[in-house]
Amino acid sequence: MTWTEVFTDYTLRNVALGSAILGVVSGVLGTFAVLRRQGLAGDALAHAALPGICLAYLATGSKAAPVLMLGAALAGWVGMVILIGFLRRTRVDPGSALAIVLTTFFGFGVVLLTVVQKRPDAGQAGLDKFLFGQAAALVQDQVVLMAGLSVVVLVLIAALFKEFKVFVFDVDYARTLGLPTGRLGALLTALLVIAIVIGLNTVGDVLMSAMLVAPAAAARQWTESLGRMILLAAGFGATAGIFGALWSVSQDHTPTGPAIVLILSLLVVVSLLFGSSRGWVWERVRRHRQSGVGA
């Protein structure tokens, strides 16, 4: 396998492009989720998408990507609404609430998946790929749809960057400026749902949370600037997506999703050690220099 095959081989091109697109949009939106300390919310949304996929198929009988993605998006949004209501109306702590919503929706999704697979018609085969993803099955139409949704997400982020920046770092200050914090939070959640929907075909329901958290966590170790953190997270996500795709194609029986996540994990470890802003090595160097100056 050579680098030119990324551009000439149909399957490899779709896998690499789809994985890179997912890495970019996950890195950008994951930055806001991590800074808001809502990384696990992405996990809950991802697991909430599974029953939506099954219900969309049961309602329409169609396995068309737009239909299943719409079902996943609606279910993810419902899951977040339930989670927010749970937090507002009960005294359950956020971690426990996330666990309850996550496991309930995922369990419901697995039950529905079992029901679908027992249907006499053969059209349901393949829905289980949304658990762990099946990037190798991406076709050009799906990649184009992923790219279109990603453009919408990135344009909205760019257009409202200043508002999101204030909202993420200081909600109270955002309110004093008259910003619609409720709508901004709802919009970020909606965009997060779109990112999860984009990733279901590639890395699946189970691993999607890593795509949202890992690039942003790695980028945070290199900078204190939100803008640079977003760019770094997008770059880390795209890099992991492309190299994960190449790895999975070059090695037989290596699934793309886990390959991408393993590369992301390596990037996180390297960043935690050598990140110029918060990395362990540079922290030790700075402390040593300060102690030398103090002496």
C-alpha positions as CSV (number, residue, x, y, z in Angstrom):
1,M,0.0,0.0,0.0
2,T,1.3,3.5,-0.9
3,W,0.2,7.0,-0.2
4,T,-1.1,7.4,-3.7
5,E,-3.7,4.7,-3.0
6,V,-5.4,7.2,-0.7
7,F,-6.4,9.1,-3.7
8,T,-6.8,6.3,-6.3
9,D,-8.4,3.4,-4.4
10,Y,-12.1,3.9,-4.0
11,T,-12.5,2.2,-0.7
12,L,-9.4,3.6,1.0
13,R,-10.3,7.1,-0.2
14,N,-13.7,6.9,1.4
15,V,-12.4,5.4,4.6
16,A,-9.6,8.0,4.9
17,L,-11.8,11.0,4.0
18,G,-14.7,9.9,6.2
19,S,-12.3,9.2,9.2
20,A,-10.6,12.6,8.7
21,I,-13.9,14.5,8.5
22,L,-15.0,12.8,11.7
23,G,-11.7,13.6,13.4
24,V,-12.0,17.3,12.5
25,V,-15.6,17.8,13.6
26,S,-15.1,15.7,16.8
27,G,-12.0,17.6,17.7
28,V,-13.8,21.0,17.3
29,L,-16.9,20.1,19.2
30,G,-15.1,18.0,21.7
31,T,-13.1,21.1,22.7
32,F,-16.2,22.8,23.9
33,A,-17.5,19.7,25.6
34,V,-14.2,19.2,27.5
35,L,-13.9,22.8,28.5
36,R,-17.5,22.7,29.8
37,R,-16.6,19.4,31.6
38,Q,-19.3,17.6,29.7
39,G,-17.1,14.9,28.1
40,L,-19.2,12.1,29.4
41,A,-22.3,13.8,28.0
42,G,-21.0,12.8,24.6
43,D,-20.9,9.2,25.8
44,A,-24.5,9.4,26.9
45,L,-25.6,11.0,23.6
46,A,-23.7,8.4,21.6
47,H,-25.4,5.5,23.5
48,A,-28.8,7.3,23.2
49,A,-28.4,7.2,19.4
50,L,-28.6,3.4,19.2
51,P,-32.3,3.0,19.9
52,G,-33.0,5.9,17.5
53,I,-31.3,3.9,14.7
54,C,-33.4,0.8,15.4
55,L,-36.7,2.7,15.7
56,A,-36.0,4.5,12.5
57,Y,-35.5,1.2,10.7
58,L,-38.6,-0.3,12.3
59,A,-40.7,2.7,11.4
60,T,-39.6,3.0,7.8
61,G,-38.0,-0.4,6.8
62,S,-35.2,1.6,5.3
63,K,-31.5,1.3,5.9
64,A,-30.7,4.5,4.0
65,A,-28.0,6.5,5.8
66,P,-30.1,9.8,6.0
67,V,-33.0,7.9,7.6
68,L,-30.9,6.1,10.2
69,M,-28.9,9.3,10.9
70,L,-32.1,11.3,11.5
71,G,-33.3,8.6,13.9
72,A,-30.0,8.7,15.7
73,A,-30.1,12.5,15.9
74,L,-33.6,12.6,17.3
75,A,-32.9,9.9,19.9
76,G,-29.7,11.6,21.0
77,W,-31.5,14.9,21.4
78,V,-34.3,13.2,23.5
79,G,-31.6,11.6,25.6
80,M,-30.0,15.0,26.4
81,V,-33.4,16.5,27.2
82,I,-34.1,13.7,29.6
83,L,-30.7,14.1,31.2
84,I,-31.1,17.8,31.7
85,G,-34.6,17.3,33.2
86,F,-33.2,14.6,35.4
87,L,-30.5,17.0,36.7
88,R,-32.9,19.8,37.3
89,R,-35.7,17.9,39.0
90,T,-33.8,15.5,41.1
91,R,-31.0,15.6,43.6
92,V,-29.0,12.9,41.8
93,D,-25.4,14.0,41.1
94,P,-24.4,14.5,37.4
95,G,-22.2,11.4,37.2
96,S,-25.0,9.1,38.4
97,A,-27.5,10.8,36.1
98,L,-25.2,10.3,33.2
99,A,-24.8,6.6,34.1
100,I,-28.5,6.1,34.4
101,V,-29.4,7.7,31.1
102,L,-26.5,6.1,29.3
103,T,-27.2,2.5,30.4
104,T,-30.9,2.9,30.0
105,F,-30.8,4.1,26.4
106,F,-28.0,1.6,25.5
107,G,-29.9,-1.3,27.1
108,F,-33.1,-0.2,25.2
109,G,-31.0,0.0,22.0
110,V,-29.6,-3.5,22.4
111,V,-33.1,-4.9,23.1
112,L,-34.4,-3.2,19.9
113,L,-31.4,-4.4,18.0
114,T,-32.2,-8.0,19.1
115,V,-35.9,-7.6,18.0
116,V,-34.8,-6.2,14.6
117,Q,-32.4,-9.1,14.0
118,K,-35.1,-11.6,14.7
119,R,-37.4,-10.2,12.0
120,P,-38.0,-12.6,9.1
121,D,-37.0,-10.2,6.5
122,A,-33.3,-10.0,5.6
123,G,-33.1,-6.3,5.2
124,Q,-32.1,-5.7,8.8
125,A,-28.7,-7.3,8.5
126,G,-25.9,-4.9,9.3
127,L,-27.5,-2.6,11.8
128,D,-25.2,-4.0,14.5
129,K,-22.3,-2.3,12.7
130,F,-23.4,0.9,14.5
131,L,-22.1,-0.6,17.8
132,F,-18.5,-0.6,16.8
133,G,-18.6,1.1,13.4
134,Q,-17.7,-0.2,9.9
135,A,-15.7,2.4,8.2
136,A,-14.7,0.0,5.5
137,A,-18.3,0.0,4.3
138,L,-18.4,3.7,3.7
139,V,-19.5,4.7,0.2
140,Q,-19.1,8.0,-1.5
141,D,-22.6,9.2,-0.9
142,Q,-22.1,8.7,2.9
143,V,-18.8,10.6,2.9
144,V,-20.5,13.5,1.0
145,L,-23.3,13.5,3.6
146,M,-20.8,13.6,6.4
147,A,-18.9,16.4,4.7
148,G,-22.1,18.4,4.3
149,L,-23.1,18.1,7.9
150,S,-19.6,18.9,9.0
151,V,-19.5,22.1,6.9
152,V,-22.8,23.2,8.6
153,V,-21.3,22.5,12.1
154,L,-18.0,24.3,11.4
155,V,-19.7,27.4,9.8
156,L,-22.0,27.7,12.9
157,I,-19.0,27.4,15.2
158,A,-17.1,30.1,13.3
159,A,-20.1,32.4,13.1
160,L,-20.7,32.2,16.8
161,F,-17.2,31.7,18.0
162,K,-17.1,34.8,20.3
163,E,-20.4,34.0,21.9
164,F,-19.4,30.4,22.5
165,K,-16.1,31.5,23.9
166,V,-17.7,33.7,26.6
167,F,-20.4,31.0,27.3
168,V,-17.9,28.2,27.8
169,F,-15.5,30.1,30.1
170,D,-18.0,32.2,32.1
171,V,-21.7,31.6,31.9
172,D,-22.6,34.2,34.4
173,Y,-20.6,36.9,32.6
174,A,-22.3,35.8,29.3
175,R,-25.7,36.4,31.0
176,T,-24.6,39.9,32.1
177,L,-23.8,40.6,28.4
178,G,-27.3,39.6,27.5
179,L,-26.3,36.5,25.6
180,P,-28.9,33.8,25.3
181,T,-27.1,31.2,27.3
182,G,-29.9,28.7,27.2
183,R,-30.0,28.8,23.4
184,L,-26.2,28.7,23.1
185,G,-26.1,25.6,25.3
186,A,-28.9,23.9,23.3
187,L,-27.1,24.7,20.1
188,L,-23.9,23.2,21.3
189,T,-25.8,20.1,22.3
190,A,-27.4,19.9,18.9
191,L,-24.1,20.2,17.2
192,L,-22.7,17.6,19.4
193,V,-25.5,15.3,18.4
194,I,-24.6,15.9,14.7
195,A,-21.0,15.0,15.4
196,I,-22.1,11.8,17.0
197,V,-24.4,10.9,14.1
198,I,-21.5,11.6,11.7
199,G,-19.3,9.1,13.6
200,L,-21.7,6.2,14.0
201,N,-20.8,4.6,10.7
202,T,-17.0,5.1,11.2
203,V,-16.2,4.3,14.9
204,G,-19.6,3.2,16.2
205,D,-21.7,3.9,19.2
206,V,-19.3,2.5,21.8
207,L,-16.1,4.4,20.8
208,M,-17.6,7.7,19.8
209,S,-17.0,9.3,23.2
210,A,-13.3,8.8,22.7
211,M,-13.4,10.7,19.5
212,L,-15.0,13.6,21.3
213,V,-12.7,13.7,24.3
214,A,-9.3,12.5,23.2
215,P,-8.4,15.1,20.6
216,A,-9.4,18.0,22.9
217,A,-7.7,16.5,25.9
218,A,-4.5,16.2,23.9
219,A,-4.8,19.7,22.5
220,R,-5.3,21.2,25.9
221,Q,-1.8,20.2,26.9
222,W,-0.2,22.4,24.2
223,T,-2.0,25.7,24.5
224,E,-4.0,28.1,26.7
225,S,-5.7,29.7,23.7
226,L,-9.2,28.4,22.7
227,G,-8.6,29.1,19.0
228,R,-5.3,27.2,18.9
229,M,-6.8,24.4,21.0
230,I,-9.6,24.0,18.5
231,L,-7.2,23.9,15.6
232,L,-4.9,21.4,17.4
233,A,-7.8,19.2,18.3
234,A,-9.1,19.2,14.8
235,G,-5.6,18.3,13.5
236,F,-5.2,15.5,16.1
237,G,-8.5,14.1,15.2
238,A,-7.9,14.2,11.4
239,T,-4.4,12.7,11.8
240,A,-5.7,9.8,13.9
241,G,-8.5,9.3,11.4
242,I,-6.3,9.1,8.4
243,F,-3.6,7.0,10.0
244,G,-6.2,4.7,11.6
245,A,-7.7,4.2,8.2
246,L,-4.4,3.4,6.7
247,W,-3.5,1.0,9.5
248,S,-6.9,-0.8,9.3
249,V,-6.6,-1.3,5.5
250,S,-2.9,-2.4,5.5
251,Q,-3.5,-4.9,8.3
252,D,-6.1,-7.7,7.7
253,H,-8.9,-7.9,10.2
254,T,-8.0,-4.6,12.0
255,P,-11.2,-2.6,12.5
256,T,-10.9,1.1,11.7
257,G,-12.6,2.5,14.8
258,P,-10.4,0.8,17.4
259,A,-7.3,1.7,15.3
260,I,-8.3,5.4,15.3
261,V,-8.9,5.3,19.0
262,L,-5.5,3.6,19.7
263,I,-3.7,6.3,17.7
264,L,-5.6,9.0,19.6
265,S,-4.6,7.4,22.9
266,L,-1.0,7.6,21.8
267,L,-1.4,11.3,21.0
268,V,-2.9,11.9,24.4
269,V,-0.1,10.1,26.2
270,V,2.6,12.1,24.2
271,S,0.8,15.3,24.8
272,L,0.5,14.6,28.6
273,L,4.2,14.1,28.7
274,F,5.5,16.7,26.3
275,G,2.8,19.3,25.8
276,S,4.4,22.7,25.9
277,S,1.6,24.2,28.1
278,R,0.7,21.5,30.6
279,G,2.9,18.5,29.7
280,W,4.6,16.7,32.6
281,V,8.1,17.1,31.2
282,W,7.9,20.8,30.6
283,E,6.3,21.3,34.0
284,R,9.3,19.6,35.6
285,V,11.6,21.8,33.5
286,R,9.8,25.0,34.5
287,R,9.9,24.1,38.2
288,H,13.5,23.2,38.0
289,R,14.3,26.6,36.4
290,Q,12.2,28.4,39.0
291,S,13.9,26.6,41.8
292,G,17.3,27.5,40.3
293,V,16.4,31.2,40.0
294,G,15.1,31.2,43.6
295,A,18.3,29.7,44.9
